[in-house]
Amino acid sequence: MSHEVRAMTPEDIPAACVLLNQIISLGGTTALEQLFDEVGLEDYLLGPSTILCHVVLDGAGAVAGFQHLGRRDDLPEGWADIASFTRRDDPLRGAGRALFAETLARAKELGIVAINATIRADNVPGLGFYRRMGFVQYDVSRGIPLSDGRPVDRLHHRIDLTG
């Protein structure tokens, strides 16, 4: 089954904001802990550090997930950082895979040499997703505190796009 994946537009921000804030509120699968308003989310997803951002739509045309590829100063030249979010209520099977196929194709076209995914060590679904997409762990940031003070490792994974 193929899903419609397209570039995110400002019109997608309200739906993406609801989706992401629900994930943040549920906790455990993102390092993001503060809820977004639409202005802040638009800056994060479509602002100057963004390389690309895609949405995946369900059969009714509603945003079922999105994937962001951006620049980070602490990554090597030519690398990008990825963040993926899919809705938890009424999940769209294959949404993450469809998003990543589009992101991977576009990243290669843009000359990105590697993609970094930093994942909380307790985010079992996220770790599984990125590993299934071909990411391998290359580093660990130990004991990064959450807002409640609880330390959680961040596992850094990458996929090489030069091979």
Buried (B, 14 or more C-beta within 10 A) or exposed (E): EEBEBEEBEEEBBEBBBBBBBBBBEEEEBBBBEEEBEEEBBBBBBBEEBBBBBBBBBBEEEBBBBBBBBBEEEEBEEEBBBBBBBBBEEEEBEBBBEBBBBBBBEBBEEEEBBBBBBBBBBBBEEBBEBBBEBEBEBEEEEEEBEBEEEEEBBBBBBBBEBEE
